């Protein structure tokens, strides 16, 4: 696997990035692996350097839909960098990769001491909020073809190549659609 960096960490001043990485463990995650389940305390955050982590909301009727995805541009578990928190969603691996894993309490403590880290986390959190607002509008206003195209482009932006191995059933689950709807949208 090619050597990659987390783009969010790269925005930090070198001393802040070095102290944060000194507390990190580099981990590999596999397709379909769940990092956290709804209701579980977010004890660690992940700064991906490759692969994709999907944040998935599960409905009472068993259906699921992806709220947002995280690649090397971000951090999974951002909400626990402010205060201790339980996850409202499931975080699952959509594309195999690697990440820096850091205890969320350590990130909170460092963010309290280091203004650049605190600002970077706040800006990323605000960006996720904007993305969620845009996604809600897209789901309300756009047909399946446009939603699928947007989702595929976002996957491609985070993948390390032009090939993304996903099934129509998986894409349907992430989009909150039927497999037949994804099949028809993909044909168009």
Residue, then its C-alpha position, 0 to 999 in steps of 0.5 A: x500500500x502506498x504511503x499516505x497522510x491524513x490531510x487534516x493532520x497535515x494542516x497542523x503546525x509541526x509541533x502539534x502534529x508530532x505530539x498528537x502522532x506520538x500518542x497514536x497507534x497506526x491500525x489497519x481496518x478491513x472491509x465491513x469491520x465495525x469501529x463503533x456501534x450506536x450507544x457505545x462510548x467513543x473512546x478512540x478517534x481515527x484519522x484515516x490515511x487511506x480507506x473510507x469509514x462510513x457513518x451509518x444511521x440505522x432505522x428501527x425497521x432495520x434499514x440503514x443509510x449513510x450519513x457521511x463518509x470519512x477518508x484521509x481528509x478527516x477524523x472519525x469520532x469528531x464529536x468525542x473530541x469536545x466532550x465524552x460522548x456516546x455514538x448515535x451511529x455505526x461507523x463501519x469500514x467501506x473501503x479497506x485502509x489504515x488510520x491513526x487511532x488515538x484515545x479521544x480523552x487524550x485528543x480532548x486534553x491536547x485540544x484544550x492546551x493547543x489552540x491550533x488543534x482546537x481550531x482545526x477540530x472545530x473547523x472540521x466539525x463545522x464542515x461535517x455539519x455543512x455536509x450533513x445539511x447539503x446531504x439532507x437537501x440532496x436526499x429531499x430534492x434529487x432523484x436516485x441517479x443524482x444521489x448515486x452519482x454524488x455518492x460515487x464521486x465522494x467515494x472516488x475522491x477518497x479511494x486510491x484509484x479508479x476501481x471501487x469494489x462495491x455491490x449494488x446491495x451495499x450502495x443501496x444500503x448506504x443511500x437508503x434505497x432499494x437495490x433495483x433503484x440503484x441498478x436503474x440509476x447506475x444504468x442511466 
